[in-house]
C-alpha cells in the first residue's frame, strides 16, 4: 500500500515567522485592516505568494472564487516592468492570498463583459481611466456587482475607487522646481481624456498660482504624442522653438518625460545644465535614464493591494457604501533637476 504524505498547510504563523513580524500584524494585513505600513505590507504579500498561503474558505462567503480585471487595450510589451505591470502583479498576489483567481479582459466600447453576463465573477476591478472605461463602469453599476476603479474615479457616481494623490504629486513637482530657483517653468500635459493626467495638471497649476509663478500658454503646449512610443517628444520640440526657453519642465508622466529628454538631446542641450526635467510615476526606467530622472513616486504595488482588498470587502459586505481612497505620492529627487543658474 502506498502512503501519501500530506503537505503541511501554510498558516499565518508561517508567514509571520518568514517576514519577522507578529501574527497579529499578518492578520491585520490579510483582513485588509489599517495598521500595517506599505513596506511591511509588501513583505507580507511577497511571503504569501512565495509560501502559497491561502485563507480558509470559512473566513469569507464562498462564491465563484473569481474576479475580473478590466483594462484598456495595451500591448503585451507594456506588462513586464511598466506602471500597470507592477499594479497587476500586486492585485493578483493579494487575490491569491484570499483564494481568488483573476480573469483578465480588455474593455470593449460600451459592452458589458461576457464574464459579467454569464455570472462568472464575484466582482470587478477596472484599471485606468478613459471615456470608454467610464462608460462601462456606469453600466456595471446598474448590475449591482461589486466594482472598484483603480487609478481613476468618476465624480458623479458612487463607485469605490483607489486613486493616487495625483493633484498633490503635480503640486509637489512644481514646488520642487520653484525651490530650486526656477521661474520659467513649462508643463507637458497628456490627453485630456485621462482624468489621472488632468488631476496632475490641476495640481501643478495650483502650485504655480500659489507660489507666484506665471505659466504662459506657450509653456503649456497641447498633447500631440498620444499613442506614440516617445510621448512628450513633439511637445518638447514645440517648446524648444520658443524665443525664450523654459529653464525647467514638468512632464505629467515618466513616458512623457522620456520623450522630452530625447528632444532636448537632439537640440544639442543638456539636462539639467540647460533645462531641468521632472516626470511622474517613478517607472523602472526612470532610474536608469541619463541622467536619472527626478520624478513623483506612484506606490504601484500598494495601489493594487488596496484595490483588491476593497473589492473583497464589497463582495463580503455588499450593503457597505463604496469609498474613495487616496494614496499619497512623493517626490524622488535624482539628477535631472538642479538649481537654476
Secondary structure, DSSP 8 states (H G I E B T S, - for coil): -----------HHHHHHHHTS-HHHHHHHHTT-S---HHHHHHHHHHHHHHT----GGGS--S-SEEEEEE----GGGSSSSHHHHHHHHHHHHHHHTT-EEEEEE--TT---HHHHTT--SEEEEES--HHHHHHHHHHHHTT-EEEEES---TTS--EEEEE-HHHHHHHHHHHHHHTT--SEEEE---TT-HHHHHHHHHHHHHHHHTT----GGGS-----TTSSSTTHHHHHHHHTSSS--SEEEESSHHHHHHHHHHHHHTT--TTTT-EEE-SB--GGGGTSSS--BEEE--HHHHHHHHHHHHHHHHH-TTS---EEEE--EEE--TT-----
